[in-house]
Amino acid sequence: MIIIYILGGIIAIFLMYILFLFVCSLFVRTDRQYTEDSRFYRHLLYGATGFAMWFLRVKMHVTGMEKIPVDVKPLFVGNHLSNYDPLIEWHVFKKWDVAFVSKPENFKIPIFGRIIRRCCFMPIDRSDPGKALSTIKTATEILQKGDMAVGVYPEGTRNRQGGLLPFHTGVFRIAQKAHAPIVVMAIHGTENIYRNVLRRRSDVYIDVVDVIPADEVKAMKKNEISDRVRLVLEKDEKGKNYGKEVHFI
């Protein structure tokens, strides 16, 4: 009987927490692009993400964190394997308060879609060049303010086949115009989370494989930045840099 009461209490607390998140999300306008971060909604985002990682039994192994400058907000770029990629990366790199450029569908997710919008995440419509360019401009302005980092996936969509898809080089313009460094992150293992849920632990590996200083970014052409990012990501994929100087999160 005691166990039943305990389980009932846990379920009640969980439902109250979900209700709290839902009510908070109602205060976010879905027709507005926010450019000023909210500490309240950031804490909601990080708290909910931490719970999700625990529930999904995700173990994160992170290398290369010491390479990232702490006195400036960078542009984070990386490969894209799963819908879980940004969720895990904004959790791992929460010291930099990353606002991701993301597909519009993610902003329709109940509760989470509104919360990420209030944390200045930006939907990008790649089918409309004008709207896509407007999003790039907004991302540049956010990065220039220096309050948040920005995260993008040059491939533009998830890649389930392995390797790397062609890059959309326009995203590198964000760092060039904002005079910001680029942090290249490689992620592996998120593609297994779906099939592992409720069955086993999922090990996810995040490697900070390169940091391109702001001055170098400014001096390079978009295609040169793209080639360098692709090269280090492909090298990481071949080398499988797992388990070296690992920080467990």
N, C-alpha and C positions, 0 to 999 in steps of 0.2 A: 504493500500500500504506500509506503514511504517513497519507493522508487517511482510509482505512478504520479505522486504529488510533485516530485522533483522534475520529472519529465514534463508534466503539465505546466509547471512554472517556467521551465526553459522555453517551451513552445509559446507561452503567453508573452514572455519578454521579447522573443524573436518577432512575434506578430506586432507587438507595440513598436518595436524598432522600425519595422517595415512601414508601419502606419506613420511614424514620425518622419521618415524619409519622404514618404508620399506627400504628406502635408507641406513639408518644406519645398518640395519640387513644384508645388502649385504656385508659388510666388515668383517663379522664373518665367519671364516672357519668352514665348517660342518664336515671336516675330522680330526679335532683336539680336544683333550681334554684340555681345559684351566685349569690352576691351579693357576693363578694370577688374582685376581679380578680386574675389571675395574670400576672405580668410575663413568665414563661417562655412561656405560651401566647399572650400578646399578641405577642411577638416572632415566634413561629411563624406567627401569623395575618398579620402585616404582611409577613413575608418571603415567604410563599406567595402573598400577594396581589400583591406587587411582581413576582414571577415570572409570575403569570397575566396581569398587565397587559402585560408585555413580550411574552409568547407571543401574546396576542390582538392585539397592535399597537394598543393604545389610547393615544391622545394626549389628555391632559386639559388643558383650558384653564379656569383658575379666576379669578374676579373677586370682589372684595368681602371677601377674607379679613381685611383690616385692620379691618373692622367688628366682628369677633367678640371679645368680652372674653376676655382670657387669664388672668384671676385667678379665674374661676368656671367651673363646668361647666354648660353650657346644655342646653336641650331642643332638639334639631335636628328640624325638620319640613320636609317638602317634597313635591313631586309625585312620582308613581311610574309609570315607563314600562316598566321591564324588571327582570328578576331580577338584572341587573348593578348596579342603582342602589346598594343598600347596600354591595356589595363595593367599588365605586369610592369611595363617600362615607366609609366607615371608613378607607380608604387616604388620601384627601385630608385628612381631619380627624383624623388619628391623634394629633396633639398633644393632643386632648381625650379620647382613648380612648373612643370611642362604643360603647355597648352598644345594639343595635337591638331593638325589639319586632318580631317577625317571625312569619310563618305557621308552623305546626307542621311542614309538609312540609320546610322548609329544614333542620330539625334531623335529618332522616333521610338527608341527603346524606353519602355515605361520607367519612370523615376530617374534612371541613370542618364537618359538622353537630356533631360532638363538640367540635371546637376552639372554635367560636363559643359553644357552651353553656358551656365553661369560661371564656370571656371575658364571661360574664354576660348573653349575649343571651337574650331572653325569648320563648318561644312564646306566642301569643295565640289562643285559640279563640273566635272571634266568634259561633259558633253557640250557645255556652253563656254567657249573661250573667254568671253567677256566676264562672266561670273567667276571663272577660275582665276582670271587676272585680278579681279577685285579681292578675292580671298588672299592671294599672294601679297597684295598691298596691305591688307589688314594684318597679316602675319608679320610683315616687315615692321609696321608701326608698333605692334605689341613688343617685338624683340628690341626695337630701338628704345623703348621706355625703360628697359632694364629690370622690370619687375618679375617677368616670367621668361622662361625658355620656351622655344617652339619645337615641336616634333613633327617630322614629315617622313613619308615613305616614298622614295624616288620611283619605285616600281609602280606606284599608284593603286595597286590592288594586291590581294593575297596571291602568293605563288605556291600552289600545292604540288608542283612537279619537281621541285629541287632546282638548284642553280639560281640564276637571277633573271628577271624579266627586263626588257629595255627600260631605261630610266627616262623620266620626265625631267629634263635638265632645268626647267624653269624654276623648280623649287630651290635651287642653289642661289638664285637671285635674292632670296630672302636674307641670307647671311651676307651677301655682297653689299646690299643696300643698307643693311643695319650695322655693317662693320662689326660682325660677330664671328667668333670661331665656330667651326663645325666639329661636332663630336660624332664619330662613326661607331655605331653599336651593332653588333651581330647577335642575333638571337636564335636559339635552337631548342627544340623540344616542345614548344607550345602546340605544335600540330598533333601531339599525342594526348593533350588534356581531355578532349571530347571523349575519346575511347576509354580513358582511364578513370573517369568520374565514377565514384562509388566502388571502384574495383581495386585500384592501387595508387600509390603516390606517383606524381608526375615531376620529373626532374627537368628544370628549365635552366639553360645556360645563357648568360648574357656576358659578352666580351666587349669592352671598350677597346676597339682595335686601332683607332687612330684619332688624333685631334689635329685639325688643321687651323693654325693660328689665324686671327682676323686679318692681319696684314697679307698673309699668303692668299687667303680667300679673295681679298680685294684685288690682288695682282693677277689672279688666274682667270681664264675664261671659263664659262659654264661647262663646256665640254671637257676641259682639263680637270675641273673639280669632279665631274662625273666619272671620268676614267680612273682617277685616283681612288675615289670611294668604291667603285666597282672592283678595282684591283685588290684592295685590302679586304673587302668582304669575301671575294673569291678565295683569297689566300687563307682566310680564317676557316672557310668551309672545307678546304682541302686539308688544312692542318689540324682541324678539330681541337682547338685550343681549350680543352676542357680540363678542369681540375687543377690549374696552375695559379698559385697565389689567390686562392678562392676566398671570397667573403660570402658566408652563408647568411641568407636573409629569410 
